Amino acid sequence: MNRPLALGNPAEFRADRPVDVLIPTRNRPAELAVTLAGLAAQGGVPGFGVVVSDQSDGDPAYAHPAAATMVRALRHAGHPVLLTRRLPRRGLAEHRAYLLAASSARYVLNLDDDVWLEPGALHRLVTAIEELGCGFVGNGVHGLSYTDDVRPDTHRHYEEWVGRPVPERVRPGTPEWDRARIHSAANLLHVTAELALPSGAWRAYRVSWIGGCVLYDRAKLVDSGGFDFWRRLDEKHQGEDVAAQLAVLARHGGAGILPSGAYHLESPTTVTERDVEAWEVVLADEDTPQPA
């Protein structure tokens, strides 16, 4: 019989750490267990924290024995884990804002509950953001069922940064917006294979936005507004990560990192009501001329 799982203390969790991983989850106990297992295998970033915020309809996903075991494994290895529930649900952006407020770390990794990280992925992301000094870096997620589906037409959207990333204003309908096509299917796997990088090497490339696995400089994310725009949204929305990243790009720059160590579990989405694109609402507000 699985013994009761300690949830952790929010006040004690908010410590001055280099990195915290922020995971929103809903109705995905198996996927959450896999995501936590990936984190438990990360090396090179000692003492990173993990926050799991659950919005499941029934029991929280972290109560499942497999997920609970991975929580215990993380704690046993010296990683603080805070387990919370955020109900009633008020939408994805509000959930992200809640998670961000739970952390005081210098860097925060927004990690979806259906992404497995290969060993070394977190260390590579932290190394990259420290060297690049930009607002965020990320790993586009691989869909391994598409490994044999090579799409050369998307590879032209891969463009490496020369030097540190600089702020960019990216908007729909521009060539810069189409950079997101590189993150579909298994495109990044194919681009990485073409690069033939030596062991331990990585490259930073230009992005419009990245889904699933994004490491932010927390102060720069907050400076760009964080996810506070949730108050302007209907709760049935998606694209909150896009809205936040566009704001950070405009102020502090950002980059994708190859090789990516993030793998999508390709489970059915639990976000079934997507009436509003958050980034459309935010951009409409920002781009509307103000009266003189």
Protein Blocks (a to p, Z undefined) as FASTA:
>chain_A
ZZdddebjfklmmpcdfbdcddddehilklmmmmmmmmmmpghiahiacddddfbfbdcf
klpmklmmmmmmmmmnopacddddddddebjklmmmmmmmmpccfbdcdddfkbccdehk
lmmmmmmmmmnopabdcdddddfklmmmccfklmmmpccdehjdddddddehiaklmmmm
mmgcjlmmmmmmmnopaehiacddddfbdchiacddfklmmmnopamlmmmpcfbbghkl
mmmmmmmmmmnopadddddfbdcehiacfblbcfbcfklmmmmmmmpccdZZ
